[in-house]
């Protein structure tokens, strides 16, 4: 099957990210070497921000109705997707240009996942990571629905429970990436990005904790609010700093 016969939806659930992270995420999507049909669905339920960007492959849904449940938010974002293959697309991380093409090429039992990634703890400094890497997933919509989608809970382990459900359905499905040039995911752990997996988050109140953080940042002028016109661009040229 050629790329022209495969259609991919990338799903991005966002809330209160700095403008430069969203712009970086969109540019990563635009830079993909995938020639087939693709779309990026961005669901934003931060009432303090209205994200605006026009592109035929990108749809931004701004909702003032907050979804205080991370699992439900993922599921609702996927329901807005048009295509059969679904790819996780985080709002603050970086996906290199081979993210979609490598994932499709290496599908196992209608899913792709790898533990291999880079982590960015300081800008322009990458180390190899063997974390859970929920964000490297791609899967067939029928498979996703057959495992009951994401658990509609608001807990820090939502990614772990999702992967366990996937493994129970199709057994071991993770791919080892041995060559650094094929690693496509950079996990952003720099200071001005919140992380739901952080120990600072209560296990059962992820969305409420994030909402409090964002409200404080906006009230103190540390985060943009109102209508935000996005101008996609990479934060810098990541390719110059990837370990050989």
Secondary structure, DSSP 8 states (H G I E B T S, - for coil): --GGG-EEEEEEEE-S--HHHHHHHHHHHHT----SEEEEEEEE--TTEEEE--BTTEEEEE-SS----HHHHHHHHHHT--SSEEEE--SSSEE-TTHHHHHHHT-BTTEEB-S-EEEEEETTEEEEE-S--GGG-EEEHHHHHHTTSS-----TTHHHHHHHHHHHHHS--B----SGGG--EEEE--TTS--TTSTTS-TT-HHHHHHHHHHHHHHTTSS--EEEE-----SS-GGGTS--
